[in-house]
Amino acid sequence: ANMILTAAHVIDEFNGEPFAIGVEGRTLSTEARMNFNLPPSGSTRNDDAIDVGAIRLKEEWPNDTGRTFLNVDQIQLVPRLNSRLAYMIFGCTATRTKVDHPKKTLSAEPLHLFGLHESVGILGNPQFEDSLHVAMSAPTKEMVSSSGERVQLPSLRGLSGGAVWSFDPLDGNNMAANARLVAVFTEHQRGKFGVGTRIGSHFELIRTGWPDLSEH
């Protein structure tokens, strides 16, 4: 099945809106089913530390786009609490994404946000746990664009749901080859730290929401 992993608050914000995927500079309309966790009883989404969502695309989604989905062997479920570990968040912010719905075109500039591994204890919130979340230090003024240029850090609105990859910065030429998807970006705290929910929580959501996929 074709799945998109995201943050639950992204689904909250756009629930009921037409669903389209941006591929090769154009938008493709498709049908999808969405599943996401609910905040604890009596709490709001702002108090939800898990914040996981999954979107299952209709099976007839076209495969002529020249893109492939992430292979399972590129996903890492076991936390690597290594002092050398670094993370890269990959995604598009709202301010750098433009969609022309009538023309079904899309222009976006993906951004790479790098940060070093931190214990989630630095966030000062007991709801965050190293086994469920990743935390990373992040630059507050500069980041790297997809073209490799250093740019001023824009508003990170829209980056939620972006992929968080782990890598060893000492791997040299093997750094990209050994990178693993470990989490989905959920928030940027206090202008200092990025937070993501580990992929295992998304897999559990998929397993419970779509039992027919649990064996895969």
Disulfide bonds with the S-S distance in Angstrom:
none
